[in-house]
Amino acid sequence: MVCSRSSRRRSSSSIISSSSVVVVVVVVVVVVVVVVVVVVVVVVAVAVALAVAAAVAVAVAVVVVVEEEVVVVVVAVVI
């Protein structure tokens, strides 16, 4: 009887430790996913900002002066 009780205690403690390991793994996975999502959002935001800046630079560069008149050529930038 004493042996069976001690084995029950050991099995319950191993269940508790394994569940805590599962919780830690789940928390780590969630944190990693959140960090990856944030990095992707930042990279996309920087790429969009650079594309807009490039489009503005191209639009400003395509101003042609013809016989004292300013002709603005609209440039469609496809990203």
N, C-alpha and C positions, 0 to 999 in steps of 0.2 A: 504494500500500500504506500509506503513512504517513497519508494522508487517511482511509482506511477504518479504520485503527486508532484514530485520534483520534475519529472519529465513533462507534466502538464504545464508547470510554471515556465519551464524552458521553452516549450513550444509557443506559449502565449507571448513571451518576451521576444521570441524571434519573429512572430507575426507583427508585433508592435514595431520592431526595428525595421522590418522589411517595408511596412506601410510608411514609416517616416522616410525611408530611402526613396520610395515612390513619390512622396510629396515633394521631397527636395529635387528629384529629377524633373517633375512636372514644373516646379517653379523655375528651375534653370532653363528649361525649354521655352517657357513663356517669356522669360526675360530676353533670351536670345532672339526669339521671333520679334519681339517689340523693338529691339535694337536694330535688327535687319530692316524692319519696316521704316523706322525713322531714318536710317541711312539712305534707303532707296528714295524716300520722299525728299530728302535734302538734295540728293544727286539730281533728281528730276527737276526740282525747283531751280537749281543752279543752271542746269541745261536750258531750261525755258528762259531764264533771265539772260543767258548768253545769246540765245537765239533772237530774243527781242532786241538786245543791244546790237547784234549784227544787222538785223533788219533795219533798225533806225540808222545805223551807220551807212548802209547801202542806200537808203532813201535820201539821206543828206548828201551823199556823194554823187547821186544822179540828178543833180540840179545843173541844167545846162543854160548858159547865158548866150542868147542868140539876138544880136542887134539890139542891145539895151533892153531886151525883154527876157524875163525869167520864165523858162519853161520847166515845169516840174514833171518828171516822168515817174509814174507810179510803178513800182516794182513789186511784183507778187513773189514773196519768198515762200517756197515750199520746203517744209522741214520733214 
